Amino acid sequence: HAIEAGSRNELPWCGKGQVALEKGQFSEAAACYATAVDITPSHSVAWTNLGVALAKVGAPADVPVLKEAATAFQTAAALDEREPAPLNNLGLLLGDLNTH
């Protein structure tokens, strides 16, 4: 099993998180991506996907979780300034917060 064999490698955790996201298992996805960024804090895509998962977990009104999502997007944006996805997702999240 990839995660058991390489628990200090973020990539299996990212893969497991992606599968969980696709299945709508957002808490599981968030846990996987949180482990990935713990292992490799510079992995900007994992931070973005952590934000996506947290935004789904927190929607529509769990403000502390939504703030965690915003922080994850901001971290991803700081790590890779050329990638538009984190800031796009942050903008969508903030727009959603203003409508609720």
Secondary structure, DSSP 4 states (H G I P E B T S, - for coil): -HHHHTTT-HHHHHHHHHHHHHTT-HHHHHHHHHHHHHH-TT-HHHHHHHHHHHHHHHTTT-HHHHHHHHHHHHHHHHH-TT--HHHHHHHHHHHHHHH-
